[in-house]
Amino acid sequence: MPPVMFTRRTLLGSVAAISVIGLPRFAFGQTPNDVLVVGHVAELQTLDPAQAVTISDFRILINIYDGLLRYKDGRLEVEPGLAESWDISPDGKTYTFALRKGVKFHDGTSFDADAVKFNFDRVLDANHPFHNTGPFPFVFTLGPIDKVEVLDPYKIALVYKEPYAPALTMLAGAIGGLAGISPAAVKKFGKDFARNGGGAGPFKFIEWVSGQRFVLEANADYFRGAPTLKGLVFRPIIDENARVSEMQSGGTDITIEVPPDNIATFTASTDYIYYQQPGPHLWYLVLNTKTKPFDDKRVRQAINYAINKGAMVTDILKDTATVASSVTPPAFDWAYDGGLKPYPYDPAKAKQLLADAGYPTGVDVTFYVTESGSGMLSPQLMGTAIQADLQAVGIRAKIETYEWNTFLGKIIPAMPADVGVAELSFMTQDPDMHPALALRTGAAVNSGGYSNPKVDALIDQGRTETDRGKRGAIYKQLQDVIYEDAPWVFVANWKQNAVSSSHVKGFQLHPSFTTRFYGTSKA
Amino acid sequence: MASLILRRLMMVIPVLFGVSVIVFLVISLIPGDPARAILGTFATPANVADVTHQLGLDKPLPVQYLIWIDNLFHGDLGRSYILHKPVLDEIMAHLFPTLLLAGAALVLASVFGIVFGIVAAVHQNGFADRLITLVVLIGISTPSFWLGMLFIFWFGVRLAWLPVGGMSDMFGGGGVVDVGRHLVLPAATLAAVAGAVLVRLTRGAMLEVLRQDYVRTARAKGLSERRVIHGHAFRNALVGIIPVIGLQAGFVLGGAVYIETVFQWPGIGRMLVSAISTRDILLVQGGVLIVASAYVLINLITDLMQAMLDPRIRVA
């Protein structure tokens, strides 16, 4: 008998064997009661909170690293973290933190003021011996820190070059987790720290199998007490349909970010719990205020009236977003002007304003649309809907579509002169950040070239006012000015979503787009 | 035979060199700025310039290529800026799953393709032949990602016989049986098209051979039909089938890119998809180079196997 025959028969046999093994109904949903499996949108990129740039990374890292401060449950308000209390100097430049005592890092070393100084110096000082463990792309969000001073073993001061009021919200945010890194771990792993990590948070890193799983174990010595869950497993499932199938087949206990079209599948069944949470996100159209026709305020207002945002939110986004009214997302409840209503859908008014501005027969504009992108929801469908609405009032938009990174490169820092409109979205931690980066005269990502001295002044005031009540009032005023001047078309505020099986208890999404699993358990 | 192997190996060198140049150029020239991809919407031009410099992307292309090639000769494919680890480590971590999946799919496709091809040829125009031809037509015309989704829906979600994705269970898994169960759906999906092609080809090759004089002679000698088909006809048909299996190996490797994404199979394909979306240039370059080299290697092996089976090629 020729050897080929032998191979064929053997192989047929093994195929049959595999089929038989596959036949008995596999008991899904048998993940251990105290370990939660999370369907995650992407592979983790780094275990270093100072290097992380994506929301999907921060969602994991927040469970490993505590910052000096943290957000309250469900709100973007700060509360004590590794710092028990804090104090701001009258000039608004020095922030002093009293640190919690007796906190141990996962590697057994102790948390103290020297550790905090090490962590800040590592990212801020280019001459620090461990600066080469970087780069640290988002460190600029911490603000203009001049130096970090150890006042006593449990007291530390951050001294700013100029008053920087967003400091607290930034320190409570995900990048603030860099304050809670174990210096011993950084020294031990060097450049490989990003693959090993080491914090003092409720969960510690155990295993990272590329493309398959990222495993965390409960930190029994966590200073707030050991978490209920014994472990957390994040499975990177990039394809959104695959995420849905895994959830349905019991391969995951919880899935973050369910595509709008699949939400009904889960809300219709009592086997699942559906979660939804607005966050500080804004989806908007940048208008080129430097050239015709959007150099005229009336045309900018006209386009705001022309678009039926309500229909877009219901039909395309299936209510995973709300209609935006202005530059500040409602998630910043302390700074959001609730009295401000979104521009209503009013094509007649839009036509009138266009005519007043000298475009009675309409106007032609070029409209940049992106294929996809972080926080961009359904950019192509939304772009087409917008184009149709604009057509109805006489704004003839010519769509040009680009891949996300190419798109960003084309509109940042400035849109080309012949482009009138571009889609964009932002997620932020503080109401200062977005206007300061994208609306202040000459700001780094001010794509539309917008310039308004009143807006600049209010942004500066908001940055230096350390009293939060007064700060909030400034941002409400800022919103009103921007609303009226309409440098953008405010379209939608995204509500992030998640779905879990019904045996998951105590989970909640957070407006900061991070997910803390400390209080979560499985019944 | 030794000189043939040597000659074929020599030919591989310029091919691989060409592959490296093309891979490097194509990936360097596609639009989209890696620094911008890393930094996202928050990126200020100064940030972007910084990161571009750190990535070495501000150097002229030929210089970037020479650095890359030089490192390559030292077994260093660079360090992924996105994943913060050596590219080679990341590729190695994903190589075995891809080989396993592609290998299983190829074996499945070959076994079913050849068996059903022979059956169809032997029963030419009969019921079995018509049925097989119909199934083959469906197999060839169904996009594999769609077939994969159907499999997931039926066997994973509805019937819950098999896991819908991943390579092993999160808990207590990881053994041969566990991986095997996870392998069934993606391998079957991937094998569908290649298997269908092989059925067609085997059927054609067998029909051709069955008409030859030596088959008639064998029958005339009074050999059993079994011996005639297996011993005489099939062996000769195989010479035409082997290179096509080699070609299919290439297609299976390419198809793995989609299938791995659909089934979350932790292989090179899925790694590449995510590396492309994050503009992880070094990882994409390394990954594509490995896949392209594997393709070249498969061709080499196919050539050599053909030579072993058919003495006429050896002489040429």
Contacts between the chains, C-beta under 8 A, distances in Angstrom:
chain1	res1	chain2	res2	distance
A	1	B	230	8.0
A	2	B	230	7.4
A	2	B	231	7.1
A	2	B	235	6.3
A	4	B	234	7.8
A	4	B	235	7.8
A	4	B	238	6.9
A	5	B	230	6.5
A	8	B	111	5.9
A	8	B	114	7.1
A	8	B	115	7.2
A	11	B	107	5.6
A	11	B	111	5.1
A	12	B	111	6.0
A	12	B	115	7.8
A	15	B	108	6.6
A	15	B	111	6.9
A	18	B	180	5.0
A	18	B	181	7.6
A	18	B	183	7.5
A	18	B	184	6.0
A	19	B	184	7.3
A	21	B	177	5.7
A	21	B	180	6.4
A	21	B	181	6.1
A	22	B	161	5.9
A	22	B	162	5.3
A	22	B	180	8.0
A	22	B	181	5.4
A	22	B	184	5.3
A	23	B	161	6.5
A	25	B	159	7.8
A	25	B	160	5.9
A	25	B	161	6.4
A	26	B	160	6.3
A	26	B	161	6.5
A	26	B	162	6.8
A	26	B	163	6.7
A	26	B	181	7.3
A	28	B	160	6.0
A	28	B	163	7.8
A	30	B	171	7.7
A	31	B	170	6.4
A	31	B	171	6.0
A	32	B	171	6.0
A	35	B	170	7.9
A	35	B	171	7.1
A	37	B	170	5.6
A	42	B	274	7.1
A	43	B	83	7.6
A	43	B	274	6.0
A	45	B	82	5.6
A	45	B	83	6.0
A	45	B	84	7.2
A	45	B	278	7.7
A	46	B	83	7.7
A	46	B	84	5.2
A	48	B	84	7.6
A	51	B	84	7.1
A	53	B	38	6.3
A	53	B	39	6.4
A	53	B	40	6.2
A	54	B	40	7.6
A	135	B	50	7.0
A	135	B	51	6.5
A	135	B	54	5.8
A	137	B	38	6.8
A	137	B	39	5.3
A	137	B	42	8.0
A	137	B	43	7.7
A	137	B	47	6.1
A	137	B	51	6.8
A	138	B	42	6.9
A	140	B	44	7.6
A	140	B	47	7.5
A	141	B	42	7.8
A	191	B	84	7.7
A	192	B	84	7.8
A	192	B	85	7.7
A	194	B	84	3.6
A	194	B	85	7.8
A	195	B	84	6.0
A	195	B	85	5.6
A	209	B	93	7.7
A	209	B	266	7.6
A	210	B	90	6.2
A	210	B	93	4.2
A	210	B	94	6.5
A	210	B	266	6.6
A	210	B	271	7.6
A	211	B	93	7.3
A	211	B	94	6.1
A	211	B	97	7.8
A	211	B	264	7.9
A	211	B	266	3.2
A	211	B	267	7.6
A	211	B	270	6.1
A	211	B	271	6.3
A	212	B	166	6.4
A	212	B	167	6.3
A	212	B	168	7.6
A	212	B	266	4.8
A	213	B	170	6.1
A	233	B	170	5.2
A	235	B	166	6.9
A	235	B	170	7.0
A	235	B	264	7.7
A	236	B	264	7.8
A	237	B	165	6.9
A	237	B	264	5.5
A	238	B	261	6.8
A	238	B	264	7.7
A	238	B	270	7.4
A	238	B	273	7.2
A	238	B	274	5.8
A	239	B	261	5.4
A	239	B	262	6.4
A	239	B	264	7.2
A	241	B	149	6.7
A	241	B	262	7.9
A	242	B	152	7.7
A	242	B	164	7.3
A	242	B	165	5.5
A	242	B	261	7.7
A	242	B	262	6.5
A	242	B	263	7.4
A	242	B	264	5.5
A	245	B	152	5.1
A	245	B	153	7.4
A	245	B	156	6.1
A	245	B	157	5.7
A	245	B	164	4.6
A	245	B	165	7.0
A	246	B	164	5.9
A	246	B	165	5.8
A	246	B	264	7.6
A	248	B	157	4.8
A	249	B	156	5.0
A	249	B	157	5.2
A	249	B	160	6.3
A	249	B	163	7.1
A	249	B	164	4.8
A	250	B	160	7.9
A	251	B	163	6.4
A	251	B	164	6.3
A	251	B	165	6.7
A	251	B	166	7.0
A	251	B	170	8.0
A	374	B	40	5.8
A	374	B	41	7.0
A	375	B	41	7.5
A	403	B	31	7.0
A	403	B	32	5.9
A	404	B	32	7.7
A	404	B	37	7.9
A	405	B	31	7.8
A	405	B	32	3.6
A	405	B	33	5.9
A	405	B	34	7.9
A	405	B	36	5.1
A	405	B	37	4.6
A	405	B	279	6.1
A	406	B	31	4.5
A	406	B	32	4.8
A	406	B	33	7.9
A	408	B	33	7.9
A	408	B	36	5.2
A	408	B	40	7.8
A	408	B	41	6.6
A	408	B	43	7.5
A	409	B	31	7.9
A	409	B	32	7.2
A	409	B	33	5.1
A	409	B	36	5.5
A	412	B	36	8.0
A	412	B	41	7.8
A	412	B	43	7.0
A	412	B	45	7.5
A	413	B	44	7.7
A	413	B	45	5.4
A	424	B	41	7.0
A	425	B	41	7.2
A	426	B	41	6.0
A	437	B	42	7.0
A	437	B	44	7.6
A	444	B	44	3.4
A	444	B	45	6.4
A	444	B	46	7.3
A	445	B	41	7.1
A	445	B	42	7.5
A	445	B	43	7.5
A	445	B	44	6.6
